[in-house]
Amino acid sequence: MNRTLVVLTLAACMAQTGAPIVVLLGGIIGAELAPTPGLATLPVALMILGTAASTIPASFIMRRFGRRSGFLFASGYAVVAGLLAAFAIQAGAFWLLCGATFLIGSHNAFVQQYRFAVAESVPVARLGRSLSVLMLAGVVAAYLGPKTATLLQDLVPNAVYAGSFLGLSVLMAGAGMVLSFYVPERCEPEVGGSGGRSLWQIAQQLDFKIAIAASVAAWSIMSLLMTATPVAMHHFDQFSLVDTAWVIQSHIMAMFLPSFIAPLLFKRLGIRGMMLIGLSISFLCLAVAFLGRHLMHYWWALVLLGIGWNFMYLGGTALLTRTYEANERFKVQACNDFIVFAMQAVAALSSGFFLFSFGWSWLVYLSACVLIVPLALVGYKQLALKGLKA
């Protein structure tokens, strides 16, 4: 295991806790502070919008100054974002809270680049295994984030959950300290030379379209259901915060635990096989979510959602790296992440509206429509390959 993988995996254990904390608490706090109920999930949606809005700037900063500088810069303002969120809760300032979660999401755009930094540091033969190891950091973050949120929720007197975001700032500072040991191994930074093919030319590849579609579907349905779940459970169905945190914790662990077996699946099934398994599990998730809203329905649906996300997202990331050359990487990675997280932001913004206006079932219907696109593209690719063999 190389130095880059070790350092970035350790940093990711802390850096990735921002999203679980905001997902768990954003809608609950929003329901108390928002001027209208329909805006309850806006803090979560703006976190995702922050990720989408920052993908291209993040890529530009790292292209110009190197990945190390970009990672450290993002960790620094993530610390500030946690402090702002804590102050906003104490002051009852909904829009300031939204600004803080936007910054937390912006930091996530830099964290998403960890996987590309790892991909640049390992041989192609070890790519699947290395990405799987990196994603295992999410298991730690899945436990550490919600645990921090619940343990520190009463730390600040008369401001429930402000302490949770102070804890987030400490975790972001810890990630920054670990990242100070990161030394890029190659491809740092990109200066001069040809930019390779245009994005339009690269985007004509069917594999590029499949990679984008798989990642968009994985993140979009995850955002639709995960954003709405804490509000649906705690606000509508009156489950306790402990039960709600357990479901979210289980979901996030399910997003990353399959990485233990992902290298074996990559080897045996290939990238498209991984995607098909992910799609199948995601459809099963929607079936469970449609059947009922008891605690175990929520739990099973969110666990299956996490597993399906893992297989589709890993498959999409691995396939994307096969569609570009080294001198094209920054623009392709930025394009991929912008599309993926912009669509995720749309899904998050839609989540609260559909939940409050039409109910849980409409989120399930919408998620099923999103999954049809990558399923059709992967099926078309399989038919095309069979035609070539014939």
QUICOR-V994096 format. One line per field, one symbol per residue. ss: DSSP state (@ for helix, = for strand, . for the rest). Layout:
ss = ???
This chain:
ss = ..@@@@@@@@@@@@@.@@@@@@@@@@@@@@@@@...@@@..@@@@@@@@@@@@@@@@@@@@@@@@.@@@@@@@@@@@@@@@@@@@@@@@@@..@@@@@@@@@@@@@@@@@@..@@@@@@....@@@@@@@@@@@@.@@@@@@@@@@@@@@@..........@@@@@@@@@@@@@@@@@@...................@@@@@..@@@@@@@@@@@@@@@@@@@@@@@@@@@@@@@....@@@@@@@@@@@@@@@@@.@@@@@@@@@@@@@@@@@@@@@@@@@@@@@@@@@...@@@@@@@@@@@@@@@@@@@@@@@@@@.....@@@@@@@@@@@@@@@@@@@@@@@@@@@@@@@@..@@@@@@@@@@@@@@@@@@@@@@@@@@@@@@.
